[in-house]
């Protein structure tokens, strides 16, 4: 192997699984340099996306210990593909808040989800953890504040970015007048910078998505609530760094679009809506935006979810094969008698995924962060 040209070695490494590549890294300085080269890391990631090995990332608490597990999409037995121990040990980080996943990295924050200042990027595949510096705008107990985070990849600058939107209401007289404060973190620079939202970010009461924003087409998507009681999809383009709005479907007065999540659907987005008046929360309308960014292309698909003893099934998002992830939510308690399930709306087949604490969504393995040896990256 020592006599092979670097081009051949790089080609061989590209087709190796992550664990094998990590083992190869300390073999020699040449191998380490080839593997930690940013160009190779991008090439390997591209190959991982093309393998069509779709994985699901879940979190489980076992005996006061956080365990993260990967499972293969489409596996009939839903057997564990691999697992990772949590790298967090501080008392306020026993249950870190999940803010999104992109190319094997998880964006996590301390459990003070509404005003948390401690943020981390974690790639469990390579055992790398990066604690981000504290954002410029921090929580002030004198003000009413609410933080919303987003994480994604900007293909224009080939950079990963974390967005933090802090809604601040300093007095009742400012109701409907103040715009949120926005910070943007760049992985390439390792720094936060204040973002001038200006007129592109409308005055909003709050971002009301309960889960992380949907990352699609290089942009982050939240459900937002304006002071005029209008709900819409708030979009932040990571490349152009501008905010825009996508209108939600026109609904009858008795229906509501569920406000806790907008989901990725292929190369577009989707939402969930039920008839609030009837109280039959197992009858769902799934709204898919057929043409991304075009509000008139919202298309409704109606299904009745088999309850199968579930108290209150709530859809969280989609697998890449179109199946819906359901949470059995009831009485204000998570994992009430059923945990997570996977449901195929067309065949009506349903699969019990078990009792997990957190659904982190689709996942692809990568070497991102492996080339970061300084600037706060910890190897564990």
QUIZITA-V367923 format. One record per residue. PSI is psi in whole degrees, -180 to 180 (none if undefined). BURIAL is 1 if it has 24 or more other C-alpha atoms within 12 Angstrom, else 0. D_FIRST is the distance of its C-alpha to the first C-alpha in Angstrom with 2 decimals. Layout:
PSI/BURIAL/D_FIRST, PSI/BURIAL/D_FIRST
This chain:
-29/0/0.00, -18/0/3.78, -3/0/5.39, 142/0/5.41, 155/0/8.85, -35/0/10.06, -40/0/12.11, -42/0/9.64, -45/1/7.92, -41/1/11.62, -41/0/12.70, -46/0/10.59, -34/1/11.90, -33/1/15.28, 3/0/15.77, 150/1/14.95, 161/1/18.11, -46/1/19.17, -40/0/18.89, -38/0/15.22, -41/1/14.57, -40/1/16.82, -35/0/14.98, -24/1/11.67, -46/1/13.85, 6/0/14.49, -44/0/11.07, 165/0/11.15, -35/0/13.60, -48/0/11.34, -43/1/10.31, -42/1/14.00, -41/0/15.30, -45/1/13.64, -37/1/14.83, 5/1/18.21, 128/1/18.91, -34/0/22.17, -42/0/21.28, -41/1/18.25, -40/1/20.60, -40/1/23.19, -43/1/20.95, -39/1/19.86, -43/1/23.56, -42/0/24.64, -39/1/22.41, -40/1/23.90, -35/0/27.37, -11/0/26.82, -15/0/25.77, 31/0/29.44, 93/1/28.79, 128/1/31.88, 154/1/32.24, 131/1/35.35, 126/1/35.40, 157/1/38.28, 139/1/39.60, 138/1/41.44, 125/0/43.41, 114/0/43.29, 51/0/45.41, 25/0/45.53, 132/0/41.75, 130/1/40.05, 131/1/37.32, 135/1/35.52, 148/1/34.29, 139/1/32.46, 146/1/33.74, 132/1/32.79, 136/1/35.43, -7/1/37.18, 118/0/36.36, -36/0/39.68, -5/0/39.46, 44/1/38.10, 155/0/35.76, 129/0/33.74, -48/0/30.20, 169/0/29.33, 159/0/31.38, 138/1/31.39, 151/1/33.81, 138/1/35.83, 1/1/34.90, 133/1/38.59, -9/0/40.88, 154/0/43.85, -32/0/47.20, 4/0/47.50, 19/1/43.95, -31/1/44.18, 72/1/44.65, 149/1/43.06, 133/1/44.31, 127/1/41.94, 4/1/42.05, 161/1/39.40, 140/1/35.78, 119/1/33.49, 54/1/29.78, -13/1/29.21, 136/1/31.38, 136/1/34.75, 118/1/37.59, 153/1/39.82, 169/1/42.94, 168/1/45.27, -1/0/47.80, 73/1/50.52, -28/1/49.53, -22/1/52.48, 18/1/52.19, 138/1/48.81, -16/1/47.28, 119/1/44.11, 147/1/41.27, 147/1/37.60, 131/1/34.48, 124/1/32.24, 99/1/28.88, -22/1/28.62, -35/1/25.20, 4/1/23.61, 42/1/26.48, 134/1/27.85, 128/1/31.60, 121/1/33.41, 124/1/37.14, 150/1/38.86, 163/1/41.65, 134/0/45.18, 163/1/46.51, -43/0/49.34, 119/1/51.91, 165/1/52.35, 134/1/54.68, 121/0/58.22, -15/0/60.46, -17/0/63.45, 158/0/62.24, 122/0/61.45, 155/1/57.74, 124/1/55.10, 140/1/51.37, 134/1/49.18, 154/1/45.43, 153/1/42.98, 134/1/39.24, -177/1/37.20, 133/1/34.89, 104/1/36.30, -22/0/34.44, -41/0/36.49, 2/0/35.17, 50/0/31.87, 151/1/33.19, 139/1/34.20, 143/1/37.86, 132/1/40.22, 132/1/43.87, 119/1/46.69, 117/1/50.21, 109/1/52.97, 125/1/56.35, 131/1/59.12, 104/1/62.83, -23/0/64.82, 155/0/68.26, -28/0/70.01, -19/0/71.31, 3/0/67.76, 119/0/67.32, 3/0/65.89, -36/0/65.61, 146/1/62.49, 149/1/58.97, 157/1/56.01, 138/1/53.86, 130/1/50.28, 144/1/47.20, 125/1/43.77, 135/1/40.60, 126/1/37.57, -32/1/34.12, -34/0/33.04, -22/0/35.97, 22/1/36.38, 154/0/40.13, 152/1/43.07, 142/0/45.57, 135/0/48.99, 127/1/49.31, 100/0/52.62, -33/1/53.43, -140/0/56.66, -11/0/58.29, -18/0/55.17, 111/1/55.37, 156/1/58.72, 124/1/60.66, 148/1/59.54, -48/1/60.86, 157/1/57.54, 125/1/54.29, 10/1/55.03, 130/1/51.75, -26/1/51.12, -179/1/47.41, 158/1/44.80, 155/1/45.20, 130/1/43.61, 112/1/40.78, 142/1/40.89, 39/1/40.56, 18/1/39.52, 155/1/42.67, 144/1/44.00, 122/1/47.06, 160/1/49.67, 124/1/53.12, 158/1/55.60, 117/1/59.31, 166/1/61.61, -17/0/64.89, 18/0/66.78, 14/0/65.39, 132/1/63.09, 142/1/59.67, 169/1/56.82, 118/1/53.06, 124/1/52.05, 134/1/49.00, 115/1/46.91, 119/1/44.60, -23/1/41.60, -56/1/41.10, -18/0/44.72, 55/1/45.70, 150/1/49.03, 149/1/50.88, 173/1/52.58, 145/1/54.35, 125/1/54.09, 143/1/57.26, 163/1/57.21, 149/1/58.93, 124/0/62.71, 154/0/63.83, 157/0/67.27, -25/0/68.95, -5/0/68.49, 155/0/64.72, 141/1/62.02, 126/1/58.39, 134/1/56.61, -3/1/55.84, -7/1/53.06, 139/1/50.07, 137/1/48.90, 154/1/45.81, 138/1/42.99, 101/1/43.53, -123/1/40.91, 16/0/41.04, -157/1/44.46, 164/1/46.48, 162/1/48.91, 172/1/51.62, 142/1/53.82, 142/1/57.60, 165/1/60.24, 102/1/64.02, -28/0/65.11, -39/0/68.74, -25/0/68.26, 3/0/66.05, 86/0/63.94, 3/1/60.53, 2/1/58.79, 112/1/59.85, 144/1/57.40, 123/1/57.14, 123/1/53.58, 120/1/53.61, 132/1/50.67, 100/1/50.52, -41/0/49.77, 110/0/49.40, 132/1/47.73, -7/1/50.11, 106/0/53.14, -31/0/55.57, -9/0/57.57, 4/0/54.60, 128/1/54.79, 134/0/55.12, 134/1/56.50, 123/0/55.35, 135/0/57.59, 154/1/56.59, 117/1/58.12, 128/1/55.65, 124/1/56.42, -36/1/57.36, 43/0/56.59, 0/0/58.31, 136/1/56.67, -44/1/59.13, 82/1/57.87, 128/1/54.69, 125/1/53.14, 137/1/50.37, -35/1/47.58, -170/1/45.23, 146/1/43.30, 168/1/40.16, -20/1/38.38, 5/1/39.89, -9/1/43.36, 153/1/44.28, 135/1/46.18, 125/1/45.41, 143/1/48.71, 128/1/49.80, 98/1/52.73, 129/1/54.73, 143/0/58.24, 25/0/60.83, 9/0/58.76, 136/0/56.12, 157/1/52.50, 43/1/51.21, 93/0/54.77, 16/0/54.55, -26/1/51.61, -137/1/48.87, 145/1/46.57, 156/1/46.77, 129/1/45.18, 130/1/47.78, 108/1/47.61, -28/1/50.79, -47/0/50.93, -14/0/50.58, 12/0/52.02, 142/0/49.37, 141/1/48.73, 131/1/46.09, 121/1/46.43, -9/1/43.40, 178/1/44.84, 102/1/46.26, 157/1/44.00, -40/1/45.11, 135/1/43.37, 115/1/42.03, -4/1/39.26, -173/1/38.58, 151/1/35.70, 142/1/32.25, 135/1/28.78, 145/1/25.68, 172/1/23.95, 11/1/22.13, 137/1/25.23, -12/1/26.19, -29/1/22.68, -1/1/22.82, 99/1/26.29, -16/0/26.13, -157/0/29.76, 40/0/33.05, 2/0/33.89, 129/1/30.80, 133/1/30.66, 132/0/27.72, none/0/29.14
